[in-house]
Structures are given as structure tokens and as C-alpha cells.
Amino acid sequence: MRVFVTGSTGFIGTELVKELIAAGHQVRGLTRSDAGEEQLKAAGAEVLRGDIEDLDCLRKGAAGMDAVVNLAFNHGEMEKFAKNAADEIRAIEALGTALEPGKLLVVTSGIGITSGAPGQVRKESDPPAESAVMPRRPEQAAKAFAERGVRVGIVRLPQVHDTRKQGLVTWMIAMARGKGVSAYVDEGKNRWAAGPLKDVALLYRLAVEKTGPGVTTYHAVEEEGVPLREIAEAIGRGLNVPVESIPAEKAGEHFGAFFGHAASMDMPASSEWTRKALGWRPNGPGLIEDLEKMTY
């Protein structure tokens, strides 16, 4: 298959490009830098220069492809999160319009933006959340193209990790380093689902190969839920800083408004259906194991 990947030189994209090419697929990767171009060429991928704000470039990249995987999202500037979320929607719309009926659009969503009451284990059948606090709408944007005959795959990510990065946990590490304390909210019993990087890349490849007509949602989850207290304690050991509980009413003050909300969320998730549907068997290290092995 010919697959266009945005975010192709990012954390997950780098592994996915290698995974796709090793499986015999032809990959076109989007990059905006010379270093990214060199990386893609070294991996054996075709290079398209541009970024997700260049909608004409996105349409050009998707044209004639069998599948598109959208991994691009700017996580680096939290104060611009609403703008970044709007850019993501426009990018998905541009990619979808360039695909013919029967072709595949795979978009990236998150466990944290899936509907679920506190304590509820999110499942693939649960709808995306509609919340003013979280402006991301990748699932809603992609589903519109299923009505036009485009196959749609939605991959919901947990905290994707190796010994370099760990999703939102990376922000916790930076905050603990800066404040000199590794914190969690109240008793720290709220949980975050997690998935190892290489296994997540494999899931994307299987989704490219096996997604059928309509809309199919997958959960890239190996660990159903890791308690935030255990995460904070692992960070404390790694940084050699004290570990403390922060009262819920002061979470925003300590973590900031956005991260205070995330640090209080209980968002465990199941991947039972995904494993059966794709034959996906994640066997990578757990989140805490990677945190124990990383260089702080």
C-alpha cells in the first residue's frame, strides 16, 4: 500500500514509518525540516516538504494514496492548545477531501478525550467527549468522511512511552524538575492508561492493513490504568526529589489550569476489542519500568 504519514518524524511517526516500510508498504512522509528530510530518506520513504497548516500541501500529499495516517499535532505550546486543535481539524478535513471512496483515513485521538465517568474503563464503543475544556475534535472531523465512502480508522492513544518520552508524564517530569517536588492529586488513585511506543506503532500499521468500511475505533492500550501516585513516585526516585500530594482544590495552582485538570482525571481504558480485531498483542515494557530505566 501507498501510505501518507503526517508527523512522520515525530515520536510515534518515526517508529511507524520504519514499521510500515519493514512490512513492505511505500511511505510518503511530511516534514518541514532538512533534518526530517534526511531522516525520511534514510528510512526509505518519499519526502514531502510542508506542515499541517499548509492545506494545499496536505491535499497534495494525500492525493493518489491508499491510506493516510494523521499523527501531526503541536503539543509544544500549551497556551496555544485551542489554535492547535483547530489546525488539527482543518488538516483532517484537507486530507479527507483528497481521498477517494474506499481509501483509508486514520486519525489520532486520545483516551483522555473519550467520554467516561470517573472510574469507568473506557472502551472502543464509547463516544468522544464533548467538552469546552478540551477543544480537540479529531474523531468528529474524520467521521464526516465515512459518509462519502472513505474508510475511517480512529486510534485513541494513552500515555505512549519509552525511556525518552511518556506522553503527559513528560510534562509531569519537567514540572517536578522545575518545582523540586513530584506531585499527584489527593490520594493519587486516579489512573492513566499506557502503551509502549513500538507496540503503538505496530497497532497503527495493523490499522492501516485491516480497517474495513465505515468507522472503526482502536485503543492503543497495553496497561489499563497506572495510578498517578505510582507515576509520581517513580519520577521522584528518578529526579531524587520529594513526592507530595496536592489537594484537588490547589491542583490548578500547582500544575497550571490545563495540566491541573489532566492530573486529576481518572482515565483507564480497555483494548480488549482492539486486540481481538487486529490480532494485536502488545508485549513491551510497562510505563513504570520505562520511567525507572530512563536517564533523568
C-alpha positions as CSV (number, residue, x, y, z in Angstrom):
1,M,0.0,0.0,0.0
2,R,1.0,3.6,-0.5
3,V,0.7,5.4,2.8
4,F,1.0,9.2,3.5
5,V,2.1,9.9,7.1
6,T,1.9,13.4,8.7
7,G,4.0,13.8,11.8
8,S,6.3,11.3,10.2
9,T,9.5,12.3,12.0
10,G,7.8,12.7,15.4
11,F,7.9,10.4,18.4
12,I,5.3,7.9,17.1
13,G,5.7,8.7,13.4
14,T,9.4,7.8,13.3
15,E,8.6,4.3,14.5
16,L,5.5,4.0,12.3
17,V,7.5,4.8,9.1
18,K,10.0,2.1,9.9
19,E,7.2,-0.3,10.8
20,L,5.4,0.3,7.5
21,I,8.4,0.1,5.3
22,A,9.6,-3.1,7.0
23,A,6.2,-4.6,6.2
24,G,6.6,-3.8,2.5
25,H,4.5,-0.6,2.3
26,Q,5.5,2.6,0.3
27,V,5.6,5.6,2.6
28,R,5.4,9.3,1.8
29,G,6.3,11.4,4.9
30,L,5.5,15.0,5.6
31,T,8.3,17.1,7.1
32,R,9.2,20.8,7.4
33,S,12.9,20.5,8.1
34,D,16.1,19.5,6.5
35,A,16.8,17.0,9.3
36,G,13.4,15.5,8.8
37,E,14.0,15.1,5.1
38,E,17.3,13.3,5.8
39,Q,15.7,11.0,8.3
40,L,12.9,10.0,5.9
41,K,15.2,9.4,3.1
42,A,17.5,7.3,5.3
43,A,14.4,5.2,6.2
44,G,13.5,4.7,2.6
45,A,10.5,7.0,2.5
46,E,9.4,9.6,-0.1
47,V,9.6,13.1,1.3
48,L,7.0,15.9,1.0
49,R,8.1,19.2,2.5
50,G,5.4,21.2,4.3
51,D,3.4,21.4,7.5
52,I,-0.1,20.8,8.7
53,E,-1.1,24.4,8.3
54,D,-0.4,24.2,4.6
55,L,-3.7,22.6,3.4
56,D,-2.8,22.5,-0.2
57,C,0.3,20.6,0.7
58,L,-1.7,18.1,2.7
59,R,-4.1,17.6,-0.2
60,K,-1.2,17.0,-2.5
61,G,0.4,14.5,-0.1
62,A,-2.8,12.5,0.2
63,A,-3.7,12.5,-3.5
64,G,-3.3,9.1,-5.1
65,M,-2.5,7.3,-1.8
66,D,-4.2,4.2,-0.5
67,A,-4.1,5.4,3.1
68,V,-3.3,8.5,5.2
69,V,-2.3,8.4,8.8
70,N,-2.5,11.8,10.6
71,L,-0.1,11.9,13.5
72,A,0.7,15.6,13.4
73,F,-0.3,17.8,16.4
74,N,1.6,20.6,18.0
75,H,2.0,19.6,21.7
76,G,4.8,22.0,22.4
77,E,2.8,25.2,23.2
78,M,0.0,24.5,25.7
79,E,-1.0,28.2,25.7
80,K,-2.0,27.7,22.0
81,F,-3.8,24.5,22.5
82,A,-7.1,25.7,21.1
83,K,-5.4,27.0,18.0
84,N,-3.5,23.7,17.6
85,A,-6.8,21.8,18.0
86,A,-8.4,23.9,15.2
87,D,-5.4,23.4,13.0
88,E,-5.8,19.6,13.5
89,I,-9.4,19.7,12.4
90,R,-8.6,21.7,9.3
91,A,-5.8,19.3,8.5
92,I,-8.1,16.3,8.8
93,E,-10.6,17.9,6.6
94,A,-8.0,18.7,3.9
95,L,-6.7,15.1,4.0
96,G,-10.2,13.6,3.8
97,T,-11.2,15.7,0.8
98,A,-8.2,14.4,-1.1
99,L,-9.1,10.7,-0.6
100,E,-11.3,8.8,-3.0
101,P,-14.1,6.5,-1.7
102,G,-12.7,3.2,-0.5
103,K,-9.4,4.8,0.6
104,L,-8.4,4.9,4.2
105,L,-8.1,7.9,6.7
106,V,-6.5,7.0,10.0
107,V,-6.6,9.8,12.6
108,T,-5.2,10.1,16.1
109,S,-7.4,10.7,19.1
110,G,-6.9,10.1,22.8
111,I,-8.2,8.2,25.8
112,G,-8.4,11.4,27.6
113,I,-10.9,12.9,25.2
114,T,-13.2,9.8,25.3
115,S,-16.5,10.0,27.3
116,G,-16.4,8.2,30.6
117,A,-17.5,8.8,34.2
118,P,-14.8,8.7,37.0
119,G,-13.8,5.1,37.5
120,Q,-15.3,3.9,34.2
121,V,-12.9,1.9,32.0
122,R,-13.2,3.5,28.5
123,K,-14.0,1.1,25.7
124,E,-13.7,1.5,21.9
125,S,-17.5,1.8,21.7
126,D,-17.6,4.9,23.9
127,P,-18.1,8.2,22.0
128,P,-15.7,11.0,22.1
129,A,-16.2,13.6,24.8
130,E,-17.8,16.9,24.1
131,S,-16.2,19.4,26.5
132,A,-15.3,23.1,26.4
133,V,-12.2,22.3,28.4
134,M,-10.9,20.0,25.6
135,P,-11.2,21.6,22.2
136,R,-9.8,18.7,20.2
137,R,-12.3,17.1,17.8
138,P,-10.3,14.7,15.6
139,E,-12.9,11.9,15.7
140,Q,-15.8,14.1,14.8
141,A,-13.9,15.7,11.9
142,A,-12.9,12.3,10.5
143,K,-16.3,10.6,10.8
144,A,-17.8,13.0,8.3
145,F,-15.8,11.4,5.5
146,A,-17.2,7.9,6.2
147,E,-20.4,9.3,4.7
148,R,-18.5,9.9,1.5
149,G,-17.3,6.3,1.4
150,V,-13.8,6.9,2.9
151,R,-12.9,4.2,5.4
152,V,-12.0,5.8,8.7
153,G,-9.8,4.4,11.5
154,I,-9.5,6.2,14.8
155,V,-6.6,5.4,17.1
156,R,-7.0,6.5,20.7
157,L,-3.7,7.0,22.4
158,P,-3.0,6.5,26.1
159,Q,0.3,7.7,27.6
160,V,2.7,6.4,24.9
161,H,6.1,5.7,26.3
162,D,9.7,4.6,26.0
163,T,12.7,5.8,28.0
164,R,12.7,9.2,26.3
165,K,9.1,10.3,26.3
166,Q,5.9,9.3,28.1
167,G,3.0,11.5,26.9
168,L,1.6,13.7,29.6
169,V,4.1,12.1,32.0
170,T,6.9,14.0,30.2
171,W,5.1,17.2,31.4
172,M,5.0,15.9,34.9
173,I,8.7,15.2,34.9
174,A,9.5,18.7,33.6
175,M,7.2,20.2,36.3
176,A,8.8,18.1,39.1
177,R,12.3,19.1,37.9
178,G,11.3,22.8,37.9
179,K,9.5,22.8,41.2
180,G,11.7,20.4,43.1
181,V,8.8,18.1,44.0
182,S,7.0,15.3,42.2
183,A,3.3,15.8,42.9
184,Y,0.0,13.9,42.5
185,V,-3.6,15.0,43.3
186,D,-5.2,13.9,46.6
187,E,-4.5,10.1,47.1
188,G,-3.2,9.7,43.5
189,K,-5.6,6.8,42.9
190,N,-6.7,8.2,39.5
191,R,-5.3,6.2,36.6
192,W,-3.8,6.8,33.2
193,A,-3.8,4.1,30.6
194,A,-0.4,3.5,28.9
195,G,1.1,1.8,25.8
196,P,4.7,1.2,24.7
197,L,5.9,3.1,21.7
198,K,6.9,0.2,19.5
199,D,3.6,-1.7,20.2
200,V,1.7,1.5,19.4
201,A,3.5,1.8,16.0
202,L,2.6,-1.8,15.3
203,L,-1.1,-1.1,16.1
204,Y,-1.1,1.8,13.6
205,R,0.4,-0.5,10.9
206,L,-2.3,-3.2,11.6
207,A,-5.0,-0.5,11.4
208,V,-3.7,0.6,8.0
209,E,-3.8,-3.0,6.8
210,K,-7.1,-4.2,8.4
211,T,-9.5,-1.4,8.8
212,G,-12.7,-2.0,6.9
213,P,-15.6,0.2,5.6
214,G,-17.2,2.7,7.9
215,V,-15.7,4.0,11.1
216,T,-13.5,1.8,13.4
217,T,-12.1,2.8,16.7
218,Y,-9.0,1.3,18.3
219,H,-7.4,1.7,21.7
220,A,-3.6,1.6,21.7
221,V,-3.6,0.4,25.4
222,E,-1.3,-2.2,27.0
223,E,-1.8,-1.2,30.6
224,E,-5.4,-0.4,31.5
225,G,-4.5,2.1,34.2
226,V,-1.4,3.2,36.1
227,P,-2.1,5.1,39.3
228,L,-0.8,8.7,39.3
229,R,0.8,8.2,42.7
230,E,2.9,5.4,41.3
231,I,3.9,7.6,38.4
232,A,4.8,10.5,40.7
233,E,6.8,8.2,43.0
234,A,8.8,6.8,40.0
235,I,9.6,10.4,38.9
236,G,10.6,11.3,42.5
237,R,13.1,8.4,42.5
238,G,14.4,9.3,39.1
239,L,14.9,13.0,40.0
240,N,15.8,12.4,43.6
241,V,13.1,14.9,44.7
242,P,10.3,14.5,47.4
243,V,6.9,13.2,46.4
244,E,3.9,15.1,47.7
245,S,0.1,15.0,47.5
246,I,-1.6,18.2,46.3
247,P,-5.2,18.9,47.4
248,A,-7.6,18.9,44.4
249,E,-8.6,22.5,45.0
250,K,-4.9,23.5,44.6
251,A,-4.2,21.3,41.6
252,G,-4.6,24.2,39.2
253,E,-2.3,26.4,41.3
254,H,0.5,23.8,41.3
255,F,0.2,22.3,37.8
256,G,-1.4,25.1,35.9
257,A,-5.0,25.2,34.7
258,F,-4.8,22.7,31.8
259,F,-2.4,20.2,33.5
260,G,-4.2,20.5,36.8
261,H,-7.3,19.2,35.1
262,A,-5.4,16.3,33.4
263,A,-3.6,15.4,36.6
264,S,-7.0,15.0,38.3
265,M,-8.5,12.8,35.6
266,D,-9.2,9.1,36.1
267,M,-9.0,7.7,32.6
268,P,-8.3,3.9,32.5
269,A,-9.1,2.2,29.2
270,S,-9.5,-1.3,27.8
271,S,-8.1,-2.6,24.5
272,E,-9.8,-6.0,24.6
273,W,-11.8,-5.4,21.4
274,T,-8.8,-3.9,19.6
275,R,-6.6,-6.9,20.4
276,K,-9.2,-9.3,19.0
277,A,-10.0,-7.2,15.9
278,L,-6.4,-6.6,14.9
279,G,-4.6,-9.6,16.4
280,W,-2.6,-7.0,18.3
281,R,-0.5,-8.4,21.2
282,P,1.5,-5.7,22.9
283,N,4.4,-7.1,24.9
284,G,6.6,-4.0,25.6
285,P,7.7,-2.7,29.0
286,G,5.3,-1.1,31.3
287,L,5.2,2.7,31.9
288,I,6.8,2.4,35.4
289,E,9.6,0.1,34.0
290,D,10.5,2.7,31.4
291,L,10.4,5.5,34.0
292,E,12.8,3.5,36.1
293,K,15.2,3.0,33.2
294,M,15.3,6.5,31.7
295,T,18.1,9.0,32.2
296,Y,16.8,12.0,34.1
